[in-house]
Amino acid sequence: MKIDTSPREPSRRRQDVLRRLDEEIDIWVASADADGLPCLVALWFVWHDDSVWLATRATNPTGRNLRDGRRARLALGDTRDVVLVDGDVETYAQRDVPAAAAEAFLAKTGWDPRRDSPSYAFFRVRPRAVQAWHEQHELPGRHLMKDGVWLA
């Protein structure tokens, strides 16, 4: 494939990232256990209150990794339209999740984990770093957030 577009400005990339976080429903979630064994799964998510909210069983490898490791890497897109989010994770039992976050998750996905198995938990991922690029020519300006602060 030939690159025939100009690189996007950082502000445009940020707008594109935020639009995708609002519109897309699935996100890749990468985590690791204490021994460094990686785990990669796709989960439904909602972008709410400047965070990515996920729900999965607290007892499965991803739930344990998110709870114990308190860090995750999230990814949207394919190899020609990439968004990577590195973030800090907070875990919420069903009874402790903020109602607004759970309701936003329900509104977007049509599923309410609070009414499912008690083993489900919510995980808030607060972005610390965000990268976004289309193709190789956008790699130099891919860093849009560092240390939790938007650069654009």
PyRosetta script that sets phi, psi and omega in degrees:
from pyrosetta import init, pose_from_sequence

init()
pose = pose_from_sequence("MKIDTSPREPSRRRQDVLRRLDEEIDIWVASADADGLPCLVALWFVWHDDSVWLATRATNPTGRNLRDGRRARLALGDTRDVVLVDGDVETYAQRDVPAAAAEAFLAKTGWDPRRDSPSYAFFRVRPRAVQAWHEQHELPGRHLMKDGVWLA")
pose.set_psi(1, 139.3)
pose.set_omega(1, -178.0)
pose.set_phi(2, -97.6)
pose.set_psi(2, 136.1)
pose.set_omega(2, 175.5)
pose.set_phi(3, -82.3)
pose.set_psi(3, 119.7)
pose.set_omega(3, -178.2)
pose.set_phi(4, -130.5)
pose.set_psi(4, 21.0)
pose.set_omega(4, 177.8)
pose.set_phi(5, -124.3)
pose.set_psi(5, 157.3)
pose.set_omega(5, 176.0)
pose.set_phi(6, -81.0)
pose.set_psi(6, 151.6)
pose.set_omega(6, 175.6)
pose.set_phi(7, -61.3)
pose.set_psi(7, 143.8)
pose.set_omega(7, 176.6)
pose.set_phi(8, -74.0)
pose.set_psi(8, 148.5)
pose.set_omega(8, 173.4)
pose.set_phi(9, -68.0)
pose.set_psi(9, 153.0)
pose.set_omega(9, 179.9)
pose.set_phi(10, -55.4)
pose.set_psi(10, -39.6)
pose.set_omega(10, 179.9)
pose.set_phi(11, -63.9)
pose.set_psi(11, -36.7)
pose.set_omega(11, 178.1)
pose.set_phi(12, -68.1)
pose.set_psi(12, -40.6)
pose.set_omega(12, 178.1)
pose.set_phi(13, -60.9)
pose.set_psi(13, -43.2)
pose.set_omega(13, 178.5)
pose.set_phi(14, -61.2)
pose.set_psi(14, -45.7)
pose.set_omega(14, 177.4)
pose.set_phi(15, -57.7)
pose.set_psi(15, -42.6)
pose.set_omega(15, -179.9)
pose.set_phi(16, -64.7)
pose.set_psi(16, -41.0)
pose.set_omega(16, 178.1)
pose.set_phi(17, -62.1)
pose.set_psi(17, -48.8)
pose.set_omega(17, -178.3)
pose.set_phi(18, -64.1)
pose.set_psi(18, -37.0)
pose.set_omega(18, 176.6)
pose.set_phi(19, -63.5)
pose.set_psi(19, -44.0)
pose.set_omega(19, -179.5)
pose.set_phi(20, -66.5)
pose.set_psi(20, -38.3)
pose.set_omega(20, 177.3)
pose.set_phi(21, -63.6)
pose.set_psi(21, -33.5)
pose.set_omega(21, 176.9)
pose.set_phi(22, -74.1)
pose.set_psi(22, -38.5)
pose.set_omega(22, -169.9)
pose.set_phi(23, -93.6)
pose.set_psi(23, -36.8)
pose.set_omega(23, -175.4)
pose.set_phi(24, -77.0)
pose.set_psi(24, 156.1)
pose.set_omega(24, -176.4)
pose.set_phi(25, -111.9)
pose.set_psi(25, -26.9)
pose.set_omega(25, -178.6)
pose.set_phi(26, -109.1)
pose.set_psi(26, 143.5)
pose.set_omega(26, 177.0)
pose.set_phi(27, -140.9)
pose.set_psi(27, 141.1)
pose.set_omega(27, 175.1)
pose.set_phi(28, -78.4)
pose.set_psi(28, 133.9)
pose.set_omega(28, -177.7)
pose.set_phi(29, -120.0)
pose.set_psi(29, 115.9)
pose.set_omega(29, 177.2)
pose.set_phi(30, -107.3)
pose.set_psi(30, 131.3)
pose.set_omega(30, 178.5)
pose.set_phi(31, -144.6)
pose.set_psi(31, 173.3)
pose.set_omega(31, 178.4)
pose.set_phi(32, -145.9)
pose.set_psi(32, 151.3)
pose.set_omega(32, 177.3)
pose.set_phi(33, -85.9)
pose.set_psi(33, -178.9)
pose.set_omega(33, -175.8)
pose.set_phi(34, -61.1)
pose.set_psi(34, -26.3)
pose.set_omega(34, 178.0)
pose.set_phi(35, -88.6)
pose.set_psi(35, 0.5)
pose.set_omega(35, 179.3)
pose.set_phi(36, 87.8)
pose.set_psi(36, 6.8)
pose.set_omega(36, 178.3)
pose.set_phi(37, -69.2)
pose.set_psi(37, 117.4)
pose.set_omega(37, -176.1)
pose.set_phi(38, -77.4)
pose.set_psi(38, 155.9)
pose.set_omega(38, 176.0)
pose.set_phi(39, -140.2)
pose.set_psi(39, 134.0)
pose.set_omega(39, -179.8)
pose.set_phi(40, -134.1)
pose.set_psi(40, 121.1)
pose.set_omega(40, 179.1)
pose.set_phi(41, -140.1)
pose.set_psi(41, 157.2)
pose.set_omega(41, 172.1)
pose.set_phi(42, -98.2)
pose.set_psi(42, 133.1)
pose.set_omega(42, 179.1)
pose.set_phi(43, -132.1)
pose.set_psi(43, 153.8)
pose.set_omega(43, 168.8)
pose.set_phi(44, -68.4)
pose.set_psi(44, 153.2)
pose.set_omega(44, -179.7)
pose.set_phi(45, -152.2)
pose.set_psi(45, 166.0)
pose.set_omega(45, 170.1)
pose.set_phi(46, -137.4)
pose.set_psi(46, 142.1)
pose.set_omega(46, 173.0)
pose.set_phi(47, -92.2)
pose.set_psi(47, 112.8)
pose.set_omega(47, -175.9)
pose.set_phi(48, -145.2)
pose.set_psi(48, 132.5)
pose.set_omega(48, 175.9)
pose.set_phi(49, 55.8)
pose.set_psi(49, 45.8)
pose.set_omega(49, 177.7)
pose.set_phi(50, 59.2)
pose.set_psi(50, 29.1)
pose.set_omega(50, 179.1)
pose.set_phi(51, -142.9)
pose.set_psi(51, 157.1)
pose.set_omega(51, 171.5)
pose.set_phi(52, -93.7)
pose.set_psi(52, 126.6)
pose.set_omega(52, 178.1)
pose.set_phi(53, -108.5)
pose.set_psi(53, 128.1)
pose.set_omega(53, -179.9)
pose.set_phi(54, -120.8)
pose.set_psi(54, 161.2)
pose.set_omega(54, 171.7)
pose.set_phi(55, -139.9)
pose.set_psi(55, 133.3)
pose.set_omega(55, 174.1)
pose.set_phi(56, -159.4)
pose.set_psi(56, 171.7)
pose.set_omega(56, 179.1)
pose.set_phi(57, -68.1)
pose.set_psi(57, 132.7)
pose.set_omega(57, 178.6)
pose.set_phi(58, -67.7)
pose.set_psi(58, -15.7)
pose.set_omega(58, -175.8)
pose.set_phi(59, -95.0)
pose.set_psi(59, -7.2)
pose.set_omega(59, 179.1)
pose.set_phi(60, -89.4)
pose.set_psi(60, 169.5)
pose.set_omega(60, -176.6)
pose.set_phi(61, -55.9)
pose.set_psi(61, -42.2)
pose.set_omega(61, 179.9)
pose.set_phi(62, -64.2)
pose.set_psi(62, -46.8)
pose.set_omega(62, 178.9)
pose.set_phi(63, -59.4)
pose.set_psi(63, -45.3)
pose.set_omega(63, 178.5)
pose.set_phi(64, -63.4)
pose.set_psi(64, -43.7)
pose.set_omega(64, -179.2)
pose.set_phi(65, -63.1)
pose.set_psi(65, -43.8)
pose.set_omega(65, 179.3)
pose.set_phi(66, -64.4)
pose.set_psi(66, -43.9)
pose.set_omega(66, -179.1)
pose.set_phi(67, -65.3)
pose.set_psi(67, -48.6)
pose.set_omega(67, -173.5)
pose.set_phi(68, -80.7)
pose.set_psi(68, -40.4)
pose.set_omega(68, -177.3)
pose.set_phi(69, -81.9)
pose.set_psi(69, -26.3)
pose.set_omega(69, 177.1)
pose.set_phi(70, 59.6)
pose.set_psi(70, 22.3)
pose.set_omega(70, 176.2)
pose.set_phi(71, -143.8)
pose.set_psi(71, 152.5)
pose.set_omega(71, 177.4)
pose.set_phi(72, -153.3)
pose.set_psi(72, 156.3)
pose.set_omega(72, 168.0)
pose.set_phi(73, -116.3)
pose.set_psi(73, 130.0)
pose.set_omega(73, -179.8)
pose.set_phi(74, -114.9)
pose.set_psi(74, 148.3)
pose.set_omega(74, -179.3)
pose.set_phi(75, -140.8)
pose.set_psi(75, 139.3)
pose.set_omega(75, 172.2)
pose.set_phi(76, -119.1)
pose.set_psi(76, 154.0)
pose.set_omega(76, 168.6)
pose.set_phi(77, 90.0)
pose.set_psi(77, -179.2)
pose.set_omega(77, 178.1)
pose.set_phi(78, -107.7)
pose.set_psi(78, -169.6)
pose.set_omega(78, -174.2)
pose.set_phi(79, -70.9)
pose.set_psi(79, -10.4)
pose.set_omega(79, 179.2)
pose.set_phi(80, -108.4)
pose.set_psi(80, 1.2)
pose.set_omega(80, -179.4)
pose.set_phi(81, -153.5)
pose.set_psi(81, 81.0)
pose.set_omega(81, -168.0)
pose.set_phi(82, -103.7)
pose.set_psi(82, 139.3)
pose.set_omega(82, 167.2)
pose.set_phi(83, -130.4)
pose.set_psi(83, 124.0)
pose.set_omega(83, 174.9)
pose.set_phi(84, -118.0)
pose.set_psi(84, 133.9)
pose.set_omega(84, 179.0)
pose.set_phi(85, -127.0)
pose.set_psi(85, 120.8)
pose.set_omega(85, 172.5)
pose.set_phi(86, -102.9)
pose.set_psi(86, 131.2)
pose.set_omega(86, -175.5)
pose.set_phi(87, -150.0)
pose.set_psi(87, 165.8)
pose.set_omega(87, 175.5)
pose.set_phi(88, -91.8)
pose.set_psi(88, 141.2)
pose.set_omega(88, -173.0)
pose.set_phi(89, -112.2)
pose.set_psi(89, 134.9)
pose.set_omega(89, 169.5)
pose.set_phi(90, -117.0)
pose.set_psi(90, 138.6)
pose.set_omega(90, -178.5)
pose.set_phi(91, -105.6)
pose.set_psi(91, 137.5)
pose.set_omega(91, 179.2)
pose.set_phi(92, -128.1)
pose.set_psi(92, 124.2)
pose.set_omega(92, 170.3)
pose.set_phi(93, -65.7)
pose.set_psi(93, 160.7)
pose.set_omega(93, -178.1)
pose.set_phi(94, -53.1)
pose.set_psi(94, -41.4)
pose.set_omega(94, -175.8)
pose.set_phi(95, -74.9)
pose.set_psi(95, -14.8)
pose.set_omega(95, -176.0)
pose.set_phi(96, -105.3)
pose.set_psi(96, -10.7)
pose.set_omega(96, -177.2)
pose.set_phi(97, -64.9)
pose.set_psi(97, 137.0)
pose.set_omega(97, 175.4)
pose.set_phi(98, -57.9)
pose.set_psi(98, 132.8)
pose.set_omega(98, -176.3)
pose.set_phi(99, -57.0)
pose.set_psi(99, -39.6)
pose.set_omega(99, -178.1)
pose.set_phi(100, -63.6)
pose.set_psi(100, -37.7)
pose.set_omega(100, 178.5)
pose.set_phi(101, -68.1)
pose.set_psi(101, -45.0)
pose.set_omega(101, 179.5)
pose.set_phi(102, -64.1)
pose.set_psi(102, -39.2)
pose.set_omega(102, 178.9)
pose.set_phi(103, -68.7)
pose.set_psi(103, -36.5)
pose.set_omega(103, 176.5)
pose.set_phi(104, -65.3)
pose.set_psi(104, -39.8)
pose.set_omega(104, 177.7)
pose.set_phi(105, -62.4)
pose.set_psi(105, -46.5)
pose.set_omega(105, 178.8)
pose.set_phi(106, -61.3)
pose.set_psi(106, -45.2)
pose.set_omega(106, -178.0)
pose.set_phi(107, -62.0)
pose.set_psi(107, -36.7)
pose.set_omega(107, -177.7)
pose.set_phi(108, -80.1)
pose.set_psi(108, -42.5)
pose.set_omega(108, -171.2)
pose.set_phi(109, -99.0)
pose.set_psi(109, -23.7)
pose.set_omega(109, -174.1)
pose.set_phi(110, 81.4)
pose.set_psi(110, 7.9)
pose.set_omega(110, -178.2)
pose.set_phi(111, -125.0)
pose.set_psi(111, 135.6)
pose.set_omega(111, 178.6)
pose.set_phi(112, -116.6)
pose.set_psi(112, 98.6)
pose.set_omega(112, -179.9)
pose.set_phi(113, -58.0)
pose.set_psi(113, -22.5)
pose.set_omega(113, 179.1)
pose.set_phi(114, -65.7)
pose.set_psi(114, -22.5)
pose.set_omega(114, -179.6)
pose.set_phi(115, -101.5)
pose.set_psi(115, 8.0)
pose.set_omega(115, 179.9)
pose.set_phi(116, -102.3)
pose.set_psi(116, -155.6)
pose.set_omega(116, -179.8)
pose.set_phi(117, -58.1)
pose.set_psi(117, 142.6)
pose.set_omega(117, 178.3)
pose.set_phi(118, -64.5)
pose.set_psi(118, -10.5)
pose.set_omega(118, -179.9)
pose.set_phi(119, -78.1)
pose.set_psi(119, -8.9)
pose.set_omega(119, 178.7)
pose.set_phi(120, -76.2)
pose.set_psi(120, 143.5)
pose.set_omega(120, 175.9)
pose.set_phi(121, -133.9)
pose.set_psi(121, 162.9)
pose.set_omega(121, 174.4)
pose.set_phi(122, -105.0)
pose.set_psi(122, 147.3)
pose.set_omega(122, -179.4)
pose.set_phi(123, -130.5)
pose.set_psi(123, 121.7)
pose.set_omega(123, 177.7)
pose.set_phi(124, -97.5)
pose.set_psi(124, 122.9)
pose.set_omega(124, 177.8)
pose.set_phi(125, -107.9)
pose.set_psi(125, 110.7)
pose.set_omega(125, 177.8)
pose.set_phi(126, -91.8)
pose.set_psi(126, 117.1)
pose.set_omega(126, -177.1)
pose.set_phi(127, -61.3)
pose.set_psi(127, 136.9)
pose.set_omega(127, 173.1)
pose.set_phi(128, -111.7)
pose.set_psi(128, -29.8)
pose.set_omega(128, 178.6)
pose.set_phi(129, -146.5)
pose.set_psi(129, 140.7)
pose.set_omega(129, 177.0)
pose.set_phi(130, -134.1)
pose.set_psi(130, 133.6)
pose.set_omega(130, 174.3)
pose.set_phi(131, -126.1)
pose.set_psi(131, 146.0)
pose.set_omega(131, 176.6)
pose.set_phi(132, -150.5)
pose.set_psi(132, 136.6)
pose.set_omega(132, 176.7)
pose.set_phi(133, -157.9)
pose.set_psi(133, 148.8)
pose.set_omega(133, 167.9)
pose.set_phi(134, -107.3)
pose.set_psi(134, 118.2)
pose.set_omega(134, 173.1)
pose.set_phi(135, 60.0)
pose.set_psi(135, 174.9)
pose.set_omega(135, -174.8)
pose.set_phi(136, -63.4)
pose.set_psi(136, -34.9)
pose.set_omega(136, -174.4)
pose.set_phi(137, -67.9)
pose.set_psi(137, -12.5)
pose.set_omega(137, 177.1)
pose.set_phi(138, -99.9)
pose.set_psi(138, -0.5)
pose.set_omega(138, -179.3)
pose.set_phi(139, -58.1)
pose.set_psi(139, -41.7)
pose.set_omega(139, -178.2)
pose.set_phi(140, -57.5)
pose.set_psi(140, -31.6)
pose.set_omega(140, -178.4)
pose.set_phi(141, -107.7)
pose.set_psi(141, 26.8)
pose.set_omega(141, -171.2)
pose.set_phi(142, -74.3)
pose.set_psi(142, -21.9)
pose.set_omega(142, -177.0)
pose.set_phi(143, -80.4)
pose.set_psi(143, 111.6)
pose.set_omega(143, -178.2)
pose.set_phi(144, -105.4)
pose.set_psi(144, -20.5)
pose.set_omega(144, 178.5)
pose.set_phi(145, -142.3)
pose.set_psi(145, 137.4)
pose.set_omega(145, 173.2)
pose.set_phi(146, -137.9)
pose.set_psi(146, 140.0)
pose.set_omega(146, 178.8)
pose.set_phi(147, 52.5)
pose.set_psi(147, 34.5)
pose.set_omega(147, 176.7)
pose.set_phi(148, 79.7)
pose.set_psi(148, 7.7)
pose.set_omega(148, -177.5)
pose.set_phi(149, -119.2)
pose.set_psi(149, 126.0)
pose.set_omega(149, 175.8)
pose.set_phi(150, -64.4)
pose.set_psi(150, 135.3)
pose.set_omega(150, 178.8)
pose.set_phi(151, -92.3)
pose.set_psi(151, -16.3)
pose.set_omega(151, -178.4)
pose.set_phi(152, -124.8)
pose.dump_pdb("model.pdb")
